[in-house]
Amino acid sequence: MIFQRSRPDWKGRLANVLILFGLVYAWLCFTCVLRQGHVSEDDYVRMTQEIVE
């Protein structure tokens, strides 16, 4: 009984680490997708000046 208590729960820790990495990866993918359509302020000003000219 004492031996089973002191045994580390490596399967649970491995599952927690994998879930954490999965959440971080999903967040990075999400931010990358959001950034694809982003136009910087300098580019926006340049494009509006080209349209006016």
Contacts in CASP RR format, 6 or more apart in sequence:
PFRMAT RR
TARGET T0000
AUTHOR 0000-0000-0000
METHOD contacts of the structure
MODEL  1
MIFQRSRPDWKGRLANVLILFGLVYAWLCFTCVLRQGHVSEDDYVRMTQE
IVE
39 47 0 8 1.000
END
